[in-house]
Amino acid sequence: MVTRQSYDQELEALRQDLIAMGRMVSSAIQDAVDALARRDKTLAQAVMVGDDIIDKMEADIEDKCMVLIARQQPLARDLRIIGTGLKITTDLERMGDHAYDIAKITFKLDNQPLIKPLVDIPRMAAMCQKMLNEALEAYVALDIGLAEQICQADDEVDNIYQQVFRELLTFMMEDPHTISQATQLIFVARYLERVADHCTNIAEWTIYLVTGQRRRKK
């Protein structure tokens, strides 16, 4: 029979696995955008290879959650801890996919001169990293106030995405030769906007973990 102490240790191990996965995803986002800005194909390739590790971390966490559910048949808050763990790992895995997609665009652009200096896209990436790191912090500390702030920060990322979209659309309208690259850069901005959405999801799952109440961004 598993004691409460050993059960709590397993729940803590689950939480630590999620934090480790989150940190790897955060690094992947930064590296993917850095690779794009520097046209560093070696770094981009490392991000793409690292996505397999992130996928395996997701699978391992899911397996641990399933074992805990099957063995412990948890109720109430314990079930929420495991359930939110499953949800959060899915969001982290999707963020890793977006980092992979950004890294892949480094190869698509090859060595083309950039049609404009990358300013807003790295700024979006930095904001997403901050949101992710704070989302993990809120999850660990069960900090509802911090989680609410993350949900609000998503609006700023959305605004920058719209700004980038409009600017790149203007480039395409004024010079058809920029269409291919501008389209790829719009994809990058869109991937980052989706990363911010997943950070918001993690914050909302943290609120649910603490309160049992679902909060969805309008």
C-alpha positions in Angstrom: 0.0 0.0 0.0 1.3 3.4 -1.0 1.5 5.8 1.9 0.3 9.4 1.7 3.9 10.6 2.1 5.1 8.6 -0.9 2.1 9.7 -2.9 2.9 13.3 -2.1 6.5 12.6 -3.3 5.2 11.3 -6.6 3.0 14.4 -7.1 6.0 16.6 -6.3 8.1 14.6 -8.9 5.3 15.2 -11.4 5.5 18.9 -10.7 9.3 18.9 -11.1 9.0 17.1 -14.4 6.6 19.8 -15.7 9.0 22.5 -14.6 11.9 20.8 -16.3 9.9 20.5 -19.5 8.8 24.1 -19.3 12.4 25.3 -19.0 13.4 23.3 -22.0 10.5 24.8 -24.0 11.5 28.3 -22.9 15.0 27.8 -24.1 13.8 26.3 -27.4 11.7 29.4 -28.1 14.6 31.7 -27.5 17.0 29.6 -29.5 14.6 29.4 -32.4 14.2 33.1 -32.7 17.9 33.7 -32.2 18.7 31.2 -35.0 16.3 33.0 -37.3 17.7 36.5 -36.5 21.3 35.2 -36.9 20.5 32.8 -39.8 22.2 30.2 -37.6 21.3 26.9 -39.2 23.3 24.9 -36.6 21.3 26.4 -33.8 18.0 25.9 -35.7 18.8 22.3 -36.2 19.5 21.9 -32.5 16.1 23.3 -31.8 14.5 20.8 -34.2 16.3 17.9 -32.7 15.4 19.0 -29.2 11.7 18.9 -30.1 12.0 15.1 -30.0 13.2 15.3 -26.4 10.3 17.6 -25.5 7.9 15.1 -27.1 9.4 12.3 -25.0 9.1 14.4 -21.8 5.4 14.9 -22.6 4.9 11.1 -23.1 6.7 10.3 -19.9 4.6 12.8 -17.9 1.4 11.5 -19.4 2.4 7.9 -18.4 3.1 9.0 -14.8 -0.2 10.7 -14.6 -2.0 7.6 -15.9 -0.2 5.4 -13.4 -1.2 7.7 -10.6 -4.8 7.8 -11.6 -5.0 4.0 -12.0 -3.2 3.2 -8.8 -4.5 5.9 -6.5 -8.0 6.7 -7.9 -7.5 10.3 -6.7 -10.4 12.5 -5.7 -10.9 16.3 -5.4 -7.7 18.4 -5.3 -5.4 15.4 -6.0 -7.3 14.7 -9.1 -7.1 18.3 -10.1 -3.3 18.2 -9.6 -2.9 15.3 -12.0 -5.5 16.6 -14.4 -3.9 20.0 -14.7 -0.5 18.3 -15.1 -1.9 16.5 -18.2 -3.3 19.7 -19.6 -0.1 21.8 -18.9 2.1 19.2 -20.5 0.0 19.4 -23.7 0.4 23.1 -23.8 4.1 22.9 -23.3 4.4 20.3 -26.1 2.6 22.5 -28.5 4.9 25.4 -27.6 7.8 23.2 -28.4 6.2 22.4 -31.8 6.0 26.2 -32.5 9.7 26.6 -31.6 10.4 23.8 -34.1 8.3 25.5 -36.8 10.2 28.8 -36.2 13.5 27.0 -36.5 12.4 25.4 -39.7 11.8 28.8 -41.2 15.5 29.6 -40.8 16.1 27.0 -43.4 13.3 28.2 -45.7 14.7 31.7 -45.7 18.2 30.3 -46.3 20.6 33.2 -46.6 18.2 35.8 -48.0 18.8 39.3 -46.7 16.0 40.2 -44.3 13.5 42.7 -45.8 13.6 44.5 -42.4 15.6 44.2 -39.2 13.9 41.8 -36.7 12.8 44.0 -33.8 9.2 43.1 -32.9 9.6 39.4 -33.4 12.4 39.0 -30.8 10.4 41.3 -28.6 7.4 39.0 -28.9 9.7 36.0 -28.1 11.0 37.7 -25.0 7.5 38.5 -23.8 6.5 34.9 -24.4 9.4 33.6 -22.5 8.5 35.9 -19.6 4.9 34.7 -19.7 6.0 31.1 -19.7 8.5 31.5 -16.9 5.9 33.4 -14.8 3.2 30.8 -15.7 5.5 28.1 -14.3 6.2 30.2 -11.2 2.5 30.7 -10.7 1.9 27.0 -11.0 4.6 26.1 -8.5 3.6 28.8 -6.0 -0.2 28.4 -6.7 -0.2 32.1 -7.2 -3.6 33.2 -8.6 -2.6 36.9 -8.8 0.4 36.1 -10.9 -1.7 33.8 -13.1 -4.2 36.6 -13.7 -1.4 39.0 -14.8 -0.2 36.4 -17.3 -3.7 36.3 -18.8 -3.7 40.1 -19.2 -0.2 40.1 -20.7 -1.5 38.0 -23.6 -3.3 41.1 -24.9 -0.1 42.9 -25.4 1.4 40.0 -27.5 -1.8 40.0 -29.6 -1.3 43.7 -30.2 2.3 43.3 -31.4 1.3 40.4 -33.6 -1.3 42.6 -35.3 1.3 45.4 -35.7 3.8 42.9 -37.3 1.1 41.5 -39.6 0.1 45.0 -40.9 3.7 46.1 -41.4 4.6 42.9 -43.3 1.4 43.1 -45.4 2.4 46.6 -46.4 5.8 45.3 -47.6 4.0 42.7 -49.7 1.7 45.3 -51.3 4.5 47.7 -52.1 7.0 45.1 -53.4 5.8 41.6 -54.6 9.4 40.4 -54.3 9.0 40.5 -50.5 5.9 38.3 -50.5 7.7 34.9 -49.8 9.8 36.2 -46.9 7.1 38.4 -45.4 4.7 35.5 -45.4 7.3 33.3 -43.5 7.8 36.1 -41.0 4.1 36.4 -40.5 4.1 32.7 -39.7 6.8 33.3 -37.1 4.8 36.0 -35.4 1.7 33.9 -35.5 3.6 31.0 -33.9 4.7 33.3 -31.1 1.2 34.6 -30.7 0.0 31.0 -30.2 2.8 30.4 -27.7 1.4 33.3 -25.6 -2.0 31.7 -25.8 -0.6 28.4 -24.4 1.0 30.4 -21.6 -2.4 31.8 -20.8 -3.8 28.3 -20.8 -1.2 27.3 -18.2 -2.2 30.3 -16.1 -5.8 29.4 -16.4 -5.1 25.8 -15.4 -3.3 27.0 -12.3 -6.3 29.1 -11.4 -8.5 26.0 -11.8 -6.0 23.9 -9.7 -6.3 26.4 -6.8 -10.0 27.3 -7.0 -11.7 24.5 -8.9 -13.2 27.2 -11.1 -12.6 27.4 -14.8 -11.5 30.8 -16.2 -11.3 31.1 -19.9 -10.0 34.2 -21.7 -12.7 36.1 -23.5 
